[in-house]
């Protein structure tokens, strides 16, 4: 299916908070990612629809019947993952 990269970032307001892993991926992958995380016991998730461009590295790509280039934003999903309360 492909690789999902999860980014770890520090909480901006305090160094006492644990890192907040984030993943950004195409909308059609959301059910697979949530299902896989739940199989590993990860249940604290927040999903936000976002738009972005960049991974395709300058090549044009097709998504949802439309062709996108460097300046066209593509629909994506951002998943914030809670690892500690």
KAKA-V729308 format. One line per field, one symbol per residue. ss: DSSP state (H for helix, E for strand, L for the rest). A space follows every 10 residues. Layout:
ss: ???
This chain:
ss: LLLLLEEEEL LLLLLLLLLE EEEEELHHHH HHHHHHHHHL LLLLEEEEEE EELLLLLLLL EEELLEEELL LLLEEEEEEE ELLLL
